[in-house]
Amino acid sequence: MLDHLIKGATVVDGTGAPAYRADVGIRDGRIAVIAEPGTVTEEAGTVEDATGLVLAPGFVDPHTHYDAQLFWDPYATPSLNHGVTTVAGGNCGFTLAPLNPDRPEDADYTRRMMSKVEGMSLVALEEGAPWSWHTFGEYLDALDGRIAVNAGFMVGHCALRRHVMGPDAVGGRPSEEQLQQMLTLFHDAMDAGAWGLSTTQSSTHSDGDGKPVASRHAEPAELLALSRAVADHEGTQLEAIVAGCLDQFSDDEIDLLVEMSAAAGRPLNWNVLTIDAAVPERVPRQLIPSERARKAGGRIVALTMPILTPMNMSLGTFCALNLIPGWGEILALPVPERIVRLRDPEVRAEMLRRAASKEAGVFRRLANFERYVIGDTYSAENEGLTGRVVRDIAAERGQDPFQCLVEICANDELRTILWPMPTDNDPASWTLRAETWQHEDVMLGGSDAGAHLDRMCGAPYTTRFIGDCLRGRGLATLEEAVKMLTDDPAQLFGLRERGRIVEGFHADLVLFDPERIDAGPATLVHDLPGDSPRLDSRAIGIVSVRVNGVEAIRDDEVTGAVPGKVLRSGRDTRTVSTR
């Protein structure tokens, strides 16, 4: 007997093959039968008429930070709502484990680091997770059996360093003995099911004390030693962030990434490739590591987003503006002092100069203040400005755009919400994106879901992209779009029997209305532990999401079921060798 039968669906199976109509039966969490409509004779516990609907494999998000959120939100919302059934966590060198049992204070350090570097609510981190683990395996065990999505986790380099070196992890170099301890700890995490190593060398990553995070102090020899250790374990990966990910790689960064992937004999992915026709030299430069890695026995994959992720900004709280060179120290001042400095014409001129410099990388785009839209305001002086563009307000007031924006924010004691309009929403940039997506070492993803919660909402990229393909720009066919969101990442991570609609595969399935599928606007909600805010987006046209055969979402609402699995390397992933 089948557990569930989906009748008459338009099946897009994830391989890129043409869609076809079929009945799909599920038994014991797997796809048991795929047959011509009306030909399944086996009885089913429940039956669903899916005429006019598309059935696709569950989407796979290759870059998330749900490491903490899954403890208070086992549904990984809003990703699950938007059809994501498998998430990769533990990215960018940041994980909640391992924690040294001899230093209880390391948990507080980790929480403050995650709050600063990934924009997670500190209150939510403190109140929403049990912090009952020390080893990486204990962390995975704490999630096992209580999540609604499938989730796999890299082990973060910063946690490894902190466990072995303590406070010396920031600024220090490990002794030979400490490096061996780090490798032993790493092997233990891999044996427990970690997917691989994640690390960061990015200049934008600082801890809760404002100091460069631990892995930024690692020299190439340390990174290569850990990379070689990855090769000892089945079904493993590398993920790395360097400063050049945000704009263009340096020669040394290219050498490092290529050597890491070749040493491990495993794919390495990085986040995120920004595609902008105004900077045509960026994409070729960012794909040089991929070309060189293949020659050296490695593989390097660039993640890129198929949508323009809405982001809100503020001069009052930490956001991407703080990452512009020279801006961080000003925006970290107490609010009254910050307002005085921002109102100084010479200070503003220097800030704009730094923002336009080469060192600002992709953050240069954030300094086009005439294209900002005013969001929520909080003072009588700003009444009526919500939804207006700074360019128009500045023209009315006879001010330059940055001065105008500062005065608006100062009236609200810097609480004003700001929405920058993207500068790369032109036809040429979209054409370049479609061309770049065809490269064998470019993959869609990089949502950062679970991080930067009140500043951006990348989780809905799946539904928004498919909607755009069906009813918007049409940059890919439905079959191509589904493949890019399912089988492509499943193949990169070596997921066993996931990513396609095939008999015998796990029944991770998304049923949606092709006439409606889309994502609603990002809205601020207060539903985190401690009433902390985050941006959320409703899924439109998603009828049902099944994880391991069990319905977890129906019409954009969670069902209460938690059928997800912690996916462990080797058991749930196969080795994707680069040699």
N, C-alpha and C positions, 0 to 999 in steps of 0.2 A: 504493500500500500504506500502511495506517495503521501508525503506530509502536505504538499501544496502543489497545485497545478496552475500555471499561468497560461491562459488560452489566447491564441491569435495575436500574439505580440509581434511587432516588427523587431527582429533580433539584429542588433549590431554587435558582432561577437568579439570585437577588440583586435582582430587580426588585420583590419583594413579591407577585408572582403566585403562585397556588396551585401546590403541588408536583405533579409528574407523573413517571411512570416512563418511562425512555428508555435507549437505548444511546448512549454518547458516545465518539466516536473522536477520537484526537489524531494530528496529523501536523506535523512540523517546528515543534514548540513551540506550536502553535495548536489550537484546537478545530475539527476538520475536518468533523465530522458529528454531528448530534443527530437520532435517529430512534426510531420506535416499537420497543419491544423485539423482537428477533429479525428485524428487517428489514434490518440492515446486511450486505451481501454481500461487501464489500471485505475482503480478507485483512488481518490485523494481525500485527505482530511478536510481540506479547504480548496476552493476553486475560485479563480479570478478571471474575469473577462478583460483582456488587455487590448481589445480591438482599437486600432488607431493610436496606440501607445508604443513607445520605443523601449526595448529591454536591452540594457548594456551592462557590461561588467562594472563592478564597483570601482570608482576612481581611486587612484593611488597618489597621495601627496608626498613627494620626495623630500620636502624640507619643512618641518614643523617644529614647534617648541611646546608640545603638549605635555612635557615631562611632569609638570606640577598640576596643571588644570585637570588632568584625568582623575585626580583624587577627589575633587569636589564636583566635577562634571564628567562622569564616565562616558558621556555621549560625544565628547569633543565637538561641542557646538561652536560655531555653526557649520563646521566642515561636514559632519555626518548629514546634516540637513541638505547639503548641496551635493550629496551622492558620494562623498569620500568614505570608503570603507576600510582603507589601510593608510596609516600615517607612519612616516619615518621621523623619529624624534632624536634628541641628544645631539643636535647639530651645533656647529660653530665652536666646538670645544667646551660646551657648557652642559654638564649633567648634575643631577642631585646626588649622585653616588659615583664612587665610593666615598664614605666619610670615615675619618679616623676615630675609632672608639676612644682613644686616649685624649682627644681634643674635642670636647663637646661644642666648643666655640666655633668650630669649623662649619657647623650647620647654619649658625647666624651669619657667618661670612658668606656662605653660599647663597643664602636668601637675599642678602643685601646686594651681592654681585648680580644675581638674576634680576633683581628689581631694577638695577641701574642699566645693565647692558642689554636686557631683553624687554624692558618696559613692563615688567609684571608688577602687580600690586603687592607691596610688601606685606600688607595686612592679610591679603589672600594667601600668600605663601606661608605666613606664620600660622594662620587659623585653618586653612583649607587642606593641608597635607599633614600626615601623621609624623613624618620624620622619625620613623621607627626602625630604619635600616642602617647598616654600616657598609656591607659589601654590595657590589653591583647586583649580585644574584638576589640578595634580600630585597633590594629595590624592585626588581622585576617580579619577585614573588608577591610583593605588596599590591601589585596591580593585577596579578593573575586572577581571573575569574570574576572580576568586578568592572570590566570595561565593555562598552558597546561597539567599539571599533577594534580592528586589528592594529596592533602597534608594535613596531620594532625600534630599538634604540641603539645608537652609537654610544661609545663611552668617551666622555670628554677629557681632553688632555689637561684642562685646568684642574679638574677633580683629582686626576692621578698625581699631578705635581703637588697639590695642596696636601694630599694624604701623606705623601712621603716626605716633603720638605717643610711642611707647615708654613708659617709666614714668610720663610725664605724663598718660597715658590715665586713670590713677586720680587723680581730683581736679582734672584740668585741663579746659579748654575749647579746642577746636581753633581755630586761626586760620583765616581765609578760605582761605588756601593749603592748610592741612592738611585742611580740609573737602573741598576739591576733590580732593586726593590720595586721601582716603577714598572719594569717589564714583567716582574712576577705578578704584581697587582693587575696589570693589563691582561696577562694570560688568564688570570682567575676570572676577570670580567668576561672575557671571550668564551671561556669554558661554560660560563653561566648563561650565555646566549646573546651577548652584545653583538651588534652587527658589524662593528669595526671601530676605527679611530676617527674622532673628529677633533680638529684643532683650529686655532685662529692665530694669525699674525697681524690682524687688521689694526690700524692705528685708531679706529673708532671705538675699540672695545676696551673699556676701563671698568674697574671694580667699584664696589660701593664706597671706597675711600678715594676714588678718582685716580687710582694708579693703573698702569697697564696690567691687564689680566695676566695670570701666571704663564700661559703658553706663549705669550708674546716675548718672553725672555728665553725661550728655547732656541738653541743653536741648531743648524742643520743636522749635525751628528745625532742629536737626541731625536729629532723628528724621523730621521732615516732608521734609527734603531727600532723605534716603535712601528714604523711602516713595515720593516722586515718581519716583525713579530706577527703582523696581521696575516702574513702568508702561511703561518702555522695552523690556521683555523679555517674550517670549511664555511663557505657561504658568507664571506666577509667583504668589507668595503673600506674606502677612505673618503673623508669629507674634510675640506680645508678652505679656510678663508684667509686671504692675504689682502694687504692694502689695495693692491691693484685691481681687485675684484670690482671695486666701485667705479673704476674708470679704465685705466690701461695698465697691464702688467709691466713691471720692470724686467730686465733681463735676468736678474738674480731670482726673482719670483718664478719666472718661467722655468729656470733650471731646477729650483726646489720642487715645484709641483711635478715635473717630469720625473725627477729622481725618486720622489716618494712613491708614485704610482708604479714605476718600474721595479723598485725595491720590493714592493708588496706583491707585484704581479696581480693587482686588483684594480678595478675602476676607482677613480677619484672624481667626485663631483664638487663643484663650487657654485656659489650663489652671490650675486645674480648678474647675468649678462643684460646690461641696459642697451637697448637698441634705439638709436636716434639718428635720423637721416642728416641732422645738422652736424653730426660728428661721424662721418662715413669711415674714418680710419679706425674707429674703436672695434668693430666686429672682427675685421681681419686680425688685428693685434691680439684680441682676446681668444682667438682660435688657434694661435700659434702653439700654445702648450699641447693642444689636442693633436696637432699634426706631428709635433716632435715626440709626444708620448708613444704614439703608434710605432714609430721607428725604433724607439728605445725599449719596446716590450711592455708598455703601459697603456692606459686609456684614461683620458681626462674629458669629463662631460660638463658642459656649461648649462646651468639651469636658467631659464628665462620665463618671464610671465607673459601670457597671451592677452592680458588686459592691462589697463592703466589702473593701478590700485589707488583708490581714494585715500588720502591722508589728511588728518587735521593737524594744525600747528598751533603753537601758542608761545608767546614771549614770557609766559609765567611758569611753565612747567617744562621738564626735560623733553625734547623732541629732536627731530633731525636738524633743526637750526643750530642746536648746540654743537653739532659735529662739524660745522663749517670752521676751518682754521681761524683761530683768534676769537671766535664768538663764545666759546665755552666759558672762558673766565668772566666775561661780562654778564652772560645769562645765568651764571651761578651766584651772582651777588644778591644780597637781600633786596627785596622788591623796591623799597624806596630808593636805595642807592642805584639799583638797576635802571629805574626810570630816569634818574638824573643823568646817568651816563648815556642812555639812549637818546635823550633830548639834546645832547651835545653834538652840534653839527660836525665837529672834527672827529668825534668818536664814530658817528654814523658813516662818515666818508671813509675812514680806515676799515670799518667793518665791510663796507661794500667793495673796497679794493681787495680785501682778502677773499671775499666771496667770489670775485671774478678771476682770481688767480688760478694758475694751472694746478696748484696743490689742492684746491677745493674739489677737484674731480667732478663727479656727477652732482655734488651739492651746489655747483654753480647755478643749476637750474632753479634752486630755491630762492635765489636773490632777485628774481624778476617780480618785484613786489606789486607792480601795477596790475598783475594778473591774479592777485589774490582776491578771493571772495570772503566777505565778512560773514562769519557764522554767528553763534550765540553771543549776545552782548549782555552787560549787567549794569549799565548806568543810564540815567536820564539823558546824558549828553549824547549817547550813542543810539537813542531810540530811533527806529526806522532804518538803521544801517544794515540789519541782517539781510543777507542775500545780495547785497550790492557789491560791485567790483571796485577795488581800490582806485583803479585808473580814473573812474568817473568821479569818485569823491574827491580825489586829489585835484582834478581839473576844476571842480567847483570851488575848492578852497584856495587854489593858487599855490599848492604845495607840491614838492616832489613826492613820488609814491611812498618811499620809505619813511619820510617825515610824517606823511599823512597816516600811515599805518601805525607808527609809534604813538602818535597822539590819540588815535582811537583806542589803542591798547592801554595807554596810560589812564584814560578816563575810566577804564574798568579795572584798574590796579593790576593790569597785565593778564586778566582772566579771559579776555576775548578769544574766541575760537576762530582760527583762520584756515581757509581751504585754498591751497594753491591750485590754480588751473594748470594742467599739464602743458608743457611746451612741445611735446613730441606726439601730438594727436593729429598730425598732418598725414595726408595720403602717402607721401614718400616714405615716412617712417613705418606705416602699416605695410607697405609693399616690401620694405626691407625686412620687416619682421617675418612675413610669410616666406620670403626667400631663405632667411636664416634658419627657420624651423625645419627646413629640409636637410640641414647638415646632419651627418650621422652622429656627431658628438654634441648636439644641442637637444635639450629635452625641456618640455614644459614643466613648470613647478617653481617653487620658491616663495610660497605664500607667507611663510613666517607665522602661520596660524598658531595661536597660543601665546604669542609675544606681541609687544607694543600694543597692548590691548585697547588703550583709549586713544591711540594715534592712527592706527590703520586697520583695515579689515581685508586681508588677502584671501581668506578662506573661500569666498564665493567665486573664485576664478573659473571653476569648472562649469557651473551653470551659465555664468555670463559669457564664457567663451563659446559654449555650444549654441547658446541663443544667438550670438553674433554670427556664427557660421551658418545658422539656419535662416535667420531673418535680417541680418545686418550686412557686414562687409563681405561675408562669404569667402573668407581667406582659406578655408579648408572645407572639404566635404564632411558630412556627418560621420562617415566611416573613418576618415582620416583623423578627425578631431577626437573621436572616441579612442582610437588606437593610441594617440599621443597622451591621453589621460589615463590609460589602463595598461595595455600590454607593454608599451615602451618603458615606463618606470618599473613594472613588474619584472621585465627582462633584465634591466640594469641591476636590480637588487637580487636577482636570482630567486624570486618568490616561487615557492613550489605550488603548482596547480592553482595559481591565481592570475587574474588579469585578462582572462578570456572566458567566453561562454562555450564550454566544451564539456561533454559528458565525462563525469568523474572529477571535474574541478570543483573547488569549494564554491558554494552558492553565495558569493558576494555579488549582489545584483542591484541595479538601479532601474526603476520603471518611471518613465517621464513622458509628458505630453510635448511633442515636438513643436506644437503651435504656441506653447506658452513658456517653455523653459527659459528661465532668466534668474537674475538676482535682484532683490529689492535694494533700495538705497541704504547706505550705512547709517545707523542711528545709534545714539549713545544710550545705553541701558545700565542700570545699577543692580546687577544680579550676581556679583562676585562675593565671596566671603568678606564680611566687613562693609557690605554695601558699596564696594569699590566699583568704578565704572569701566565699561568696555564698549567697543563698537560691535554691533551685531548687524546682520543682514538676513532678511527672510528669503527662503528659497521659493521660487515661483515655478509651478509646473512639475515639481517632483511629487509623484504619486506615492511611491514606496521605495524604501531602501532596506535591503536585506543583507545581513552579515552572517556568514556561515549558515545560511538558510533561514534565519529567524528575522522577522520584520522588526527593525529598530526605529524606523521613521514611517509614518503614514500621514500624507498631506501636510508635511512640514512640522509635524508634532512627534515628539519622542513617544515610543510605546511603553517604555519602562523596562524592556528587555535589555540584558547585557550579554549578548552572544559573542562579543569580540574575544580575540586571543592575543596574548603577548607572544609575538613571533620571535623565536630564538634562532640565532644563526646555526646553520648545520641542520637542525631538525626541520625548520620551516623555510630555510633558504639554501640554495645550492651555490657552489662556487662559480662565479663568472670570471674565468681566467682571462687574462690579457695576453697570454703567450700561446 
